[in-house]
Amino acid sequence: NDLRLTIDQVLHMDRNDYYGGESSSLDLVQLWKRFRGDNKPPEQLDSSKEYNVDMIPKVLF
């Protein structure tokens, strides 16, 4: 048997600036844009990478 490594390139095109669709985790600026449209988010969200919000609720055990 001959094992070979194949590397394929994939171009992913999405209209959103985040990956994952309905199951994504958004930072605060992305969350603002998703629900408030293209309005400029408040300056307090500049450090938006500190928090993420899951769009699908999770069950914790």
N, CA, C and O atoms as a Maestro MAE file, in Angstrom:
{
 s_m_m2io_version
 :::
 2.0.0
}

f_m_ct {
 s_m_title
 :::
 protein
 m_atom[244] {
  # First column is atom index #
  i_m_mmod_type
  r_m_x_coord
  r_m_y_coord
  r_m_z_coord
  i_m_residue_number
  s_m_chain_name
  s_m_pdb_residue_name
  s_m_pdb_atom_name
  i_m_atomic_number
  :::
  1 25 0.834 -1.190 0.000 1 A "ASN " " N  " 7
  2 3 0.000 0.000 0.000 1 A "ASN " " CA " 6
  3 2 0.871 1.244 0.000 1 A "ASN " " C  " 6
  4 15 1.887 1.315 0.692 1 A "ASN " " O  " 8
  5 25 0.467 2.184 -0.761 2 A "ASP " " N  " 7
  6 3 1.215 3.424 -0.887 2 A "ASP " " CA " 6
  7 2 0.413 4.543 -0.214 2 A "ASP " " C  " 6
  8 15 -0.676 4.890 -0.671 2 A "ASP " " O  " 8
  9 25 0.956 5.107 0.872 3 A "LEU " " N  " 7
  10 3 0.285 6.199 1.572 3 A "LEU " " CA " 6
  11 2 0.780 7.524 1.024 3 A "LEU " " C  " 6
  12 15 1.987 7.745 0.919 3 A "LEU " " O  " 8
  13 25 -0.125 8.385 0.682 4 A "ARG " " N  " 7
  14 3 0.246 9.693 0.138 4 A "ARG " " CA " 6
  15 2 -0.508 10.778 0.878 4 A "ARG " " C  " 6
  16 15 -1.656 10.599 1.284 4 A "ARG " " O  " 8
  17 25 0.152 11.887 1.042 5 A "LEU " " N  " 7
  18 3 -0.462 13.054 1.667 5 A "LEU " " CA " 6
  19 2 -0.963 13.980 0.570 5 A "LEU " " C  " 6
  20 15 -0.190 14.412 -0.285 5 A "LEU " " O  " 8
  21 25 -2.225 14.277 0.595 6 A "THR " " N  " 7
  22 3 -2.817 15.180 -0.382 6 A "THR " " CA " 6
  23 2 -3.289 16.425 0.338 6 A "THR " " C  " 6
  24 15 -4.035 16.341 1.314 6 A "THR " " O  " 8
  25 25 -2.861 17.562 -0.132 7 A "ILE " " N  " 7
  26 3 -3.285 18.837 0.443 7 A "ILE " " CA " 6
  27 2 -4.164 19.536 -0.580 7 A "ILE " " C  " 6
  28 15 -3.724 19.865 -1.681 7 A "ILE " " O  " 8
  29 25 -5.411 19.755 -0.196 8 A "ASP " " N  " 7
  30 3 -6.350 20.460 -1.060 8 A "ASP " " CA " 6
  31 2 -6.598 21.836 -0.478 8 A "ASP " " C  " 6
  32 15 -6.587 22.020 0.739 8 A "ASP " " O  " 8
  33 25 -6.818 22.784 -1.340 9 A "GLN " " N  " 7
  34 3 -7.138 24.135 -0.897 9 A "GLN " " CA " 6
  35 2 -8.621 24.368 -1.104 9 A "GLN " " C  " 6
  36 15 -9.194 23.998 -2.129 9 A "GLN " " O  " 8
  37 25 -9.233 24.995 -0.099 10 A "VAL " " N  " 7
  38 3 -10.665 25.262 -0.146 10 A "VAL " " CA " 6
  39 2 -10.881 26.748 0.053 10 A "VAL " " C  " 6
  40 15 -10.325 27.346 0.974 10 A "VAL " " O  " 8
  41 25 -11.681 27.339 -0.802 11 A "LEU " " N  " 7
  42 3 -12.066 28.736 -0.659 11 A "LEU " " CA " 6
  43 2 -13.450 28.766 -0.036 11 A "LEU " " C  " 6
  44 15 -14.411 28.260 -0.614 11 A "LEU " " O  " 8
  45 25 -13.548 29.360 1.143 12 A "HIS " " N  " 7
  46 3 -14.826 29.464 1.849 12 A "HIS " " CA " 6
  47 2 -15.337 30.886 1.696 12 A "HIS " " C  " 6
  48 15 -14.694 31.835 2.145 12 A "HIS " " O  " 8
  49 25 -16.491 31.034 1.066 13 A "MET " " N  " 7
  50 3 -17.080 32.364 0.883 13 A "MET " " CA " 6
  51 2 -18.332 32.448 1.743 13 A "MET " " C  " 6
  52 15 -19.205 31.582 1.684 13 A "MET " " O  " 8
  53 25 -18.402 33.496 2.534 14 A "ASP " " N  " 7
  54 3 -19.518 33.674 3.449 14 A "ASP " " CA " 6
  55 2 -19.847 35.148 3.524 14 A "ASP " " C  " 6
  56 15 -18.944 35.985 3.512 14 A "ASP " " O  " 8
  57 25 -21.118 35.477 3.601 15 A "ARG " " N  " 7
  58 3 -21.495 36.885 3.689 15 A "ARG " " CA " 6
  59 2 -21.274 37.450 5.086 15 A "ARG " " C  " 6
  60 15 -21.274 38.667 5.268 15 A "ARG " " O  " 8
  61 25 -21.086 36.582 6.071 16 A "ASN " " N  " 7
  62 3 -20.849 37.024 7.447 16 A "ASN " " CA " 6
  63 2 -19.364 37.239 7.696 16 A "ASN " " C  " 6
  64 15 -18.527 36.655 7.008 16 A "ASN " " O  " 8
  65 25 -19.032 38.071 8.673 17 A "ASP " " N  " 7
  66 3 -17.622 38.271 9.027 17 A "ASP " " CA " 6
  67 2 -17.198 37.327 10.147 17 A "ASP " " C  " 6
  68 15 -16.174 37.542 10.795 17 A "ASP " " O  " 8
  69 25 -17.990 36.281 10.370 18 A "TYR " " N  " 7
  70 3 -17.664 35.271 11.368 18 A "TYR " " CA " 6
  71 2 -17.958 33.908 10.764 18 A "TYR " " C  " 6
  72 15 -18.696 33.801 9.784 18 A "TYR " " O  " 8
  73 25 -17.384 32.874 11.346 19 A "TYR " " N  " 7
  74 3 -17.551 31.525 10.833 19 A "TYR " " CA " 6
  75 2 -18.475 30.736 11.754 19 A "TYR " " C  " 6
  76 15 -18.381 30.868 12.974 19 A "TYR " " O  " 8
  77 25 -19.343 29.938 11.207 20 A "GLY " " N  " 7
  78 3 -20.150 29.055 12.023 20 A "GLY " " CA " 6
  79 2 -21.646 29.211 11.873 20 A "GLY " " C  " 6
  80 15 -22.395 28.395 12.409 20 A "GLY " " O  " 8
  81 25 -22.103 30.208 11.176 21 A "GLY " " N  " 7
  82 3 -23.535 30.381 10.960 21 A "GLY " " CA " 6
  83 2 -24.301 30.562 12.254 21 A "GLY " " C  " 6
  84 15 -23.940 31.386 13.093 21 A "GLY " " O  " 8
  85 25 -25.365 29.782 12.410 22 A "GLU " " N  " 7
  86 3 -26.230 29.923 13.581 22 A "GLU " " CA " 6
  87 2 -25.599 29.383 14.857 22 A "GLU " " C  " 6
  88 15 -26.072 29.692 15.951 22 A "GLU " " O  " 8
  89 25 -24.546 28.588 14.744 23 A "SER " " N  " 7
  90 3 -23.921 28.002 15.932 23 A "SER " " CA " 6
  91 2 -22.608 28.682 16.296 23 A "SER " " C  " 6
  92 15 -21.790 28.103 17.010 23 A "SER " " O  " 8
  93 25 -22.402 29.882 15.824 24 A "SER " " N  " 7
  94 3 -21.124 30.571 16.033 24 A "SER " " CA " 6
  95 2 -21.041 31.220 17.410 24 A "SER " " C  " 6
  96 15 -22.043 31.367 18.111 24 A "SER " " O  " 8
  97 25 -19.832 31.599 17.775 25 A "SER " " N  " 7
  98 3 -19.576 32.416 18.958 25 A "SER " " CA " 6
  99 2 -19.104 33.773 18.462 25 A "SER " " C  " 6
  100 15 -18.139 33.859 17.703 25 A "SER " " O  " 8
  101 25 -19.778 34.826 18.886 26 A "LEU " " N  " 7
  102 3 -19.481 36.167 18.393 26 A "LEU " " CA " 6
  103 2 -18.846 37.011 19.476 26 A "LEU " " C  " 6
  104 15 -19.219 36.918 20.646 26 A "LEU " " O  " 8
  105 25 -17.871 37.848 19.080 27 A "ASP " " N  " 7
  106 3 -17.377 38.837 20.037 27 A "ASP " " CA " 6
  107 2 -18.412 39.956 20.127 27 A "ASP " " C  " 6
  108 15 -19.394 39.944 19.385 27 A "ASP " " O  " 8
  109 25 -18.210 40.909 21.011 28 A "LEU " " N  " 7
  110 3 -19.243 41.907 21.282 28 A "LEU " " CA " 6
  111 2 -19.541 42.815 20.093 28 A "LEU " " C  " 6
  112 15 -20.690 43.209 19.893 28 A "LEU " " O  " 8
  113 25 -18.524 43.150 19.302 29 A "VAL " " N  " 7
  114 3 -18.758 43.989 18.119 29 A "VAL " " CA " 6
  115 2 -19.558 43.208 17.076 29 A "VAL " " C  " 6
  116 15 -20.488 43.751 16.481 29 A "VAL " " O  " 8
  117 25 -19.209 41.952 16.853 30 A "GLN " " N  " 7
  118 3 -19.958 41.127 15.908 30 A "GLN " " CA " 6
  119 2 -21.400 40.945 16.373 30 A "GLN " " C  " 6
  120 15 -22.325 40.971 15.561 30 A "GLN " " O  " 8
  121 25 -21.589 40.761 17.674 31 A "LEU " " N  " 7
  122 3 -22.933 40.622 18.226 31 A "LEU " " CA " 6
  123 2 -23.738 41.896 18.010 31 A "LEU " " C  " 6
  124 15 -24.913 41.841 17.647 31 A "LEU " " O  " 8
  125 25 -23.104 43.041 18.236 32 A "TRP " " N  " 7
  126 3 -23.761 44.335 18.012 32 A "TRP " " CA " 6
  127 2 -24.211 44.460 16.553 32 A "TRP " " C  " 6
  128 15 -25.356 44.818 16.277 32 A "TRP " " O  " 8
  129 25 -23.302 44.162 15.627 33 A "LYS " " N  " 7
  130 3 -23.615 44.296 14.201 33 A "LYS " " CA " 6
  131 2 -24.709 43.326 13.766 33 A "LYS " " C  " 6
  132 15 -25.524 43.644 12.900 33 A "LYS " " O  " 8
  133 25 -24.720 42.150 14.368 34 A "ARG " " N  " 7
  134 3 -25.731 41.160 13.989 34 A "ARG " " CA " 6
  135 2 -27.139 41.617 14.364 34 A "ARG " " C  " 6
  136 15 -28.076 41.427 13.589 34 A "ARG " " O  " 8
  137 25 -27.297 42.216 15.540 35 A "PHE " " N  " 7
  138 3 -28.636 42.571 16.002 35 A "PHE " " CA " 6
  139 2 -28.980 44.047 15.851 35 A "PHE " " C  " 6
  140 15 -30.155 44.412 15.903 35 A "PHE " " O  " 8
  141 25 -27.984 44.898 15.666 36 A "ARG " " N  " 7
  142 3 -28.237 46.333 15.516 36 A "ARG " " CA " 6
  143 2 -27.933 46.839 14.113 36 A "ARG " " C  " 6
  144 15 -28.064 48.033 13.845 36 A "ARG " " O  " 8
  145 25 -27.534 45.957 13.229 37 A "GLY " " N  " 7
  146 3 -27.232 46.368 11.860 37 A "GLY " " CA " 6
  147 2 -25.853 46.980 11.747 37 A "GLY " " C  " 6
  148 15 -24.966 46.692 12.551 37 A "GLY " " O  " 8
  149 25 -25.678 47.816 10.756 38 A "ASP " " N  " 7
  150 3 -24.370 48.408 10.492 38 A "ASP " " CA " 6
  151 2 -24.107 49.674 11.289 38 A "ASP " " C  " 6
  152 15 -23.124 50.370 11.036 38 A "ASP " " O  " 8
  153 25 -24.974 49.983 12.254 39 A "ASN " " N  " 7
  154 3 -24.716 51.149 13.103 39 A "ASN " " CA " 6
  155 2 -23.397 50.967 13.834 39 A "ASN " " C  " 6
  156 15 -23.032 49.847 14.193 39 A "ASN " " O  " 8
  157 25 -22.697 52.041 14.053 40 A "LYS " " N  " 7
  158 3 -21.405 51.973 14.732 40 A "LYS " " CA " 6
  159 2 -21.608 51.563 16.194 40 A "LYS " " C  " 6
  160 15 -22.405 52.176 16.905 40 A "LYS " " O  " 8
  161 25 -20.887 50.528 16.645 41 A "PRO " " N  " 7
  162 3 -21.028 50.103 18.040 41 A "PRO " " CA " 6
  163 2 -20.426 51.128 18.996 41 A "PRO " " C  " 6
  164 15 -19.565 51.911 18.595 41 A "PRO " " O  " 8
  165 25 -20.864 51.135 20.255 42 A "PRO " " N  " 7
  166 3 -20.315 52.071 21.238 42 A "PRO " " CA " 6
  167 2 -18.815 51.856 21.441 42 A "PRO " " C  " 6
  168 15 -18.304 50.753 21.242 42 A "PRO " " O  " 8
  169 25 -18.126 52.908 21.834 43 A "GLU " " N  " 7
  170 3 -16.673 52.828 22.041 43 A "GLU " " CA " 6
  171 2 -16.306 51.853 23.152 43 A "GLU " " C  " 6
  172 15 -15.192 51.329 23.161 43 A "GLU " " O  " 8
  173 25 -17.208 51.599 24.080 44 A "GLN " " N  " 7
  174 3 -16.928 50.672 25.177 44 A "GLN " " CA " 6
  175 2 -16.681 49.248 24.673 44 A "GLN " " C  " 6
  176 15 -16.123 48.424 25.398 44 A "GLN " " O  " 8
  177 25 -17.085 48.961 23.462 45 A "LEU " " N  " 7
  178 3 -16.901 47.619 22.909 45 A "LEU " " CA " 6
  179 2 -15.569 47.459 22.186 45 A "LEU " " C  " 6
  180 15 -15.337 46.437 21.540 45 A "LEU " " O  " 8
  181 25 -14.694 48.452 22.284 46 A "ASP " " N  " 7
  182 3 -13.398 48.369 21.603 46 A "ASP " " CA " 6
  183 2 -12.606 47.137 22.011 46 A "ASP " " C  " 6
  184 15 -11.923 46.539 21.179 46 A "ASP " " O  " 8
  185 25 -12.684 46.750 23.271 47 A "SER " " N  " 7
  186 3 -11.957 45.565 23.740 47 A "SER " " CA " 6
  187 2 -12.869 44.344 23.655 47 A "SER " " C  " 6
  188 15 -12.972 43.567 24.605 47 A "SER " " O  " 8
  189 25 -13.521 44.185 22.520 48 A "SER " " N  " 7
  190 3 -14.557 43.162 22.370 48 A "SER " " CA " 6
  191 2 -14.010 41.743 22.350 48 A "SER " " C  " 6
  192 15 -14.784 40.794 22.478 48 A "SER " " O  " 8
  193 25 -12.715 41.567 22.195 49 A "LYS " " N  " 7
  194 3 -12.138 40.222 22.142 49 A "LYS " " CA " 6
  195 2 -12.081 39.563 23.518 49 A "LYS " " C  " 6
  196 15 -11.749 38.383 23.628 49 A "LYS " " O  " 8
  197 25 -12.403 40.318 24.565 50 A "GLU " " N  " 7
  198 3 -12.363 39.759 25.916 50 A "GLU " " CA " 6
  199 2 -13.546 38.836 26.195 50 A "GLU " " C  " 6
  200 15 -13.466 37.985 27.081 50 A "GLU " " O  " 8
  201 25 -14.640 38.994 25.453 51 A "TYR " " N  " 7
  202 3 -15.848 38.211 25.686 51 A "TYR " " CA " 6
  203 2 -16.389 37.686 24.367 51 A "TYR " " C  " 6
  204 15 -16.284 38.342 23.331 51 A "TYR " " O  " 8
  205 25 -16.971 36.489 24.420 52 A "ASN " " N  " 7
  206 3 -17.679 35.906 23.285 52 A "ASN " " CA " 6
  207 2 -19.036 35.415 23.759 52 A "ASN " " C  " 6
  208 15 -19.190 34.997 24.906 52 A "ASN " " O  " 8
  209 25 -20.012 35.468 22.871 53 A "VAL " " N  " 7
  210 3 -21.361 35.015 23.181 53 A "VAL " " CA " 6
  211 2 -21.717 33.904 22.203 53 A "VAL " " C  " 6
  212 15 -21.676 34.103 20.989 53 A "VAL " " O  " 8
  213 25 -22.071 32.720 22.737 54 A "ASP " " N  " 7
  214 3 -22.506 31.614 21.889 54 A "ASP " " CA " 6
  215 2 -23.916 31.878 21.404 54 A "ASP " " C  " 6
  216 15 -24.777 32.288 22.183 54 A "ASP " " O  " 8
  217 25 -24.157 31.646 20.132 55 A "MET " " N  " 7
  218 3 -25.475 31.881 19.564 55 A "MET " " CA " 6
  219 2 -26.439 30.727 19.838 55 A "MET " " C  " 6
  220 15 -27.652 30.889 19.706 55 A "MET " " O  " 8
  221 25 -25.910 29.573 20.215 56 A "ILE " " N  " 7
  222 3 -26.752 28.432 20.580 56 A "ILE " " CA " 6
  223 2 -26.497 28.121 22.047 56 A "ILE " " C  " 6
  224 15 -25.347 27.953 22.453 56 A "ILE " " O  " 8
  225 25 -27.558 28.044 22.847 57 A "PRO " " N  " 7
  226 3 -27.377 27.745 24.276 57 A "PRO " " CA " 6
  227 2 -26.711 26.388 24.472 57 A "PRO " " C  " 6
  228 15 -26.948 25.450 23.711 57 A "PRO " " O  " 8
  229 25 -25.892 26.301 25.480 58 A "LYS " " N  " 7
  230 3 -25.194 25.059 25.814 58 A "LYS " " CA " 6
  231 2 -25.720 24.542 27.150 58 A "LYS " " C  " 6
  232 15 -26.138 25.320 28.008 58 A "LYS " " O  " 8
  233 25 -25.693 23.235 27.313 59 A "VAL " " N  " 7
  234 3 -26.098 22.613 28.568 59 A "VAL " " CA " 6
  235 2 -24.837 22.257 29.335 59 A "VAL " " C  " 6
  236 15 -23.965 21.560 28.817 59 A "VAL " " O  " 8
  237 25 -24.743 22.733 30.561 60 A "LEU " " N  " 7
  238 3 -23.593 22.424 31.407 60 A "LEU " " CA " 6
  239 2 -24.003 21.402 32.453 60 A "LEU " " C  " 6
  240 15 -25.026 21.561 33.120 60 A "LEU " " O  " 8
  241 25 -23.213 20.365 32.593 61 A "PHE " " N  " 7
  242 3 -23.491 19.338 33.600 61 A "PHE " " CA " 6
  243 2 -22.486 19.417 34.699 61 A "PHE " " C  " 6
  244 15 -22.546 18.635 35.648 61 A "PHE " " O  " 8
  :::
 }
 m_bond[243] {
  # First column is bond index #
  i_m_from
  i_m_to
  i_m_order
  :::
  1 1 2 1
  2 2 3 1
  3 3 4 2
  4 3 5 1
  5 5 6 1
  6 6 7 1
  7 7 8 2
  8 7 9 1
  9 9 10 1
  10 10 11 1
  11 11 12 2
  12 11 13 1
  13 13 14 1
  14 14 15 1
  15 15 16 2
  16 15 17 1
  17 17 18 1
  18 18 19 1
  19 19 20 2
  20 19 21 1
  21 21 22 1
  22 22 23 1
  23 23 24 2
  24 23 25 1
  25 25 26 1
  26 26 27 1
  27 27 28 2
  28 27 29 1
  29 29 30 1
  30 30 31 1
  31 31 32 2
  32 31 33 1
  33 33 34 1
  34 34 35 1
  35 35 36 2
  36 35 37 1
  37 37 38 1
  38 38 39 1
  39 39 40 2
  40 39 41 1
  41 41 42 1
  42 42 43 1
  43 43 44 2
  44 43 45 1
  45 45 46 1
  46 46 47 1
  47 47 48 2
  48 47 49 1
  49 49 50 1
  50 50 51 1
  51 51 52 2
  52 51 53 1
  53 53 54 1
  54 54 55 1
  55 55 56 2
  56 55 57 1
  57 57 58 1
  58 58 59 1
  59 59 60 2
  60 59 61 1
  61 61 62 1
  62 62 63 1
  63 63 64 2
  64 63 65 1
  65 65 66 1
  66 66 67 1
  67 67 68 2
  68 67 69 1
  69 69 70 1
  70 70 71 1
  71 71 72 2
  72 71 73 1
  73 73 74 1
  74 74 75 1
  75 75 76 2
  76 75 77 1
  77 77 78 1
  78 78 79 1
  79 79 80 2
  80 79 81 1
  81 81 82 1
  82 82 83 1
  83 83 84 2
  84 83 85 1
  85 85 86 1
  86 86 87 1
  87 87 88 2
  88 87 89 1
  89 89 90 1
  90 90 91 1
  91 91 92 2
  92 91 93 1
  93 93 94 1
  94 94 95 1
  95 95 96 2
  96 95 97 1
  97 97 98 1
  98 98 99 1
  99 99 100 2
  100 99 101 1
  101 101 102 1
  102 102 103 1
  103 103 104 2
  104 103 105 1
  105 105 106 1
  106 106 107 1
  107 107 108 2
  108 107 109 1
  109 109 110 1
  110 110 111 1
  111 111 112 2
  112 111 113 1
  113 113 114 1
  114 114 115 1
  115 115 116 2
  116 115 117 1
  117 117 118 1
  118 118 119 1
  119 119 120 2
  120 119 121 1
  121 121 122 1
  122 122 123 1
  123 123 124 2
  124 123 125 1
  125 125 126 1
  126 126 127 1
  127 127 128 2
  128 127 129 1
  129 129 130 1
  130 130 131 1
  131 131 132 2
  132 131 133 1
  133 133 134 1
  134 134 135 1
  135 135 136 2
  136 135 137 1
  137 137 138 1
  138 138 139 1
  139 139 140 2
  140 139 141 1
  141 141 142 1
  142 142 143 1
  143 143 144 2
  144 143 145 1
  145 145 146 1
  146 146 147 1
  147 147 148 2
  148 147 149 1
  149 149 150 1
  150 150 151 1
  151 151 152 2
  152 151 153 1
  153 153 154 1
  154 154 155 1
  155 155 156 2
  156 155 157 1
  157 157 158 1
  158 158 159 1
  159 159 160 2
  160 159 161 1
  161 161 162 1
  162 162 163 1
  163 163 164 2
  164 163 165 1
  165 165 166 1
  166 166 167 1
  167 167 168 2
  168 167 169 1
  169 169 170 1
  170 170 171 1
  171 171 172 2
  172 171 173 1
  173 173 174 1
  174 174 175 1
  175 175 176 2
  176 175 177 1
  177 177 178 1
  178 178 179 1
  179 179 180 2
  180 179 181 1
  181 181 182 1
  182 182 183 1
  183 183 184 2
  184 183 185 1
  185 185 186 1
  186 186 187 1
  187 187 188 2
  188 187 189 1
  189 189 190 1
  190 190 191 1
  191 191 192 2
  192 191 193 1
  193 193 194 1
  194 194 195 1
  195 195 196 2
  196 195 197 1
  197 197 198 1
  198 198 199 1
  199 199 200 2
  200 199 201 1
  201 201 202 1
  202 202 203 1
  203 203 204 2
  204 203 205 1
  205 205 206 1
  206 206 207 1
  207 207 208 2
  208 207 209 1
  209 209 210 1
  210 210 211 1
  211 211 212 2
  212 211 213 1
  213 213 214 1
  214 214 215 1
  215 215 216 2
  216 215 217 1
  217 217 218 1
  218 218 219 1
  219 219 220 2
  220 219 221 1
  221 221 222 1
  222 222 223 1
  223 223 224 2
  224 223 225 1
  225 225 226 1
  226 226 227 1
  227 227 228 2
  228 227 229 1
  229 229 230 1
  230 230 231 1
  231 231 232 2
  232 231 233 1
  233 233 234 1
  234 234 235 1
  235 235 236 2
  236 235 237 1
  237 237 238 1
  238 238 239 1
  239 239 240 2
  240 239 241 1
  241 241 242 1
  242 242 243 1
  243 243 244 2
  :::
 }
}
